[in-house]
Amino acid sequence: MRHMPFAVDQQMRDQWMFCMDKALAEVVEDKLLRQGLSHSLAQLASHMINR
């Protein structure tokens, strides 16, 4: 509910995921772990879409 006051659309979700994937690539060396984290974050980001 904290994010409800903020408009989150598909484009904003995609931009956030782009940044998160770049950060994961810099920090997480293990490819499978990085993919798993990215997948989980993508599900969370999609859930935040409210517009």
Contact map, one row per residue, 1 for C-alpha under 8 A:
111100000000000000000000000000000000000000000000000
111110000000000000000000000000000000000000000000000
111111000000000000000000000000000000000000000001000
111111100000000000000000000000000000000000000000010
011111100000000000000000000000000000000000000000000
001111110000000000000000000000000000000000000000000
000111111000000000000000000000000000000000000000111
000001111101100000000000000000000000000000000001111
000000111111100000000000000000000000000000000000111
000000011111110000000000000000000000000000000100100
000000001111111000000000000000000000000000000000000
000000011111111100000000000000000000000000000000000
000000011111111110000000000000000000000000001101100
000000000111111111000000000000000000000000000000000
000000000011111111100000000000000000000000000000000
000000000001111111110000000000000000000000001000000
000000000000111111111000000000000000000011001000000
000000000000011111111100000000000000000000000000000
000000000000001111111110000000000000000000000000000
000000000000000111111111000000000000010000000000000
000000000000000011111111100000000000010000000000000
000000000000000001111111110000000000000000000000000
000000000000000000111111111000000000000000000000000
000000000000000000011111111100000100010000000000000
000000000000000000001111111110000100000000000000000
000000000000000000000111111110000000000000000000000
000000000000000000000011111110000000000000000000000
000000000000000000000001111111101100000000000000000
000000000000000000000000111111100100000000000000000
000000000000000000000000000111111100000000000000000
000000000000000000000000000111111110000000000000000
000000000000000000000000000001111111000000000000000
000000000000000000000000000101111111100000000000000
000000000000000000000001100111111111110000000000000
000000000000000000000000000000111111111000000000000
000000000000000000000000000000011111111100000000000
000000000000000000000000000000001111111110000000000
000000000000000000011001000000000111111111000000000
000000000000000000000000000000000011111111100000000
000000000000000000000000000000000001111111110000000
000000000000000010000000000000000000111111111000000
000000000000000010000000000000000000011111111100000
000000000000000000000000000000000000001111111110000
000000000000000000000000000000000000000111111111000
000000000000100110000000000000000000000011111111100
000000000100100000000000000000000000000001111111100
000000000000000000000000000000000000000000111111100
001000010000100000000000000000000000000000011111110
000000111100100000000000000000000000000000001111111
000100111000000000000000000000000000000000000001111
000000111000000000000000000000000000000000000000111
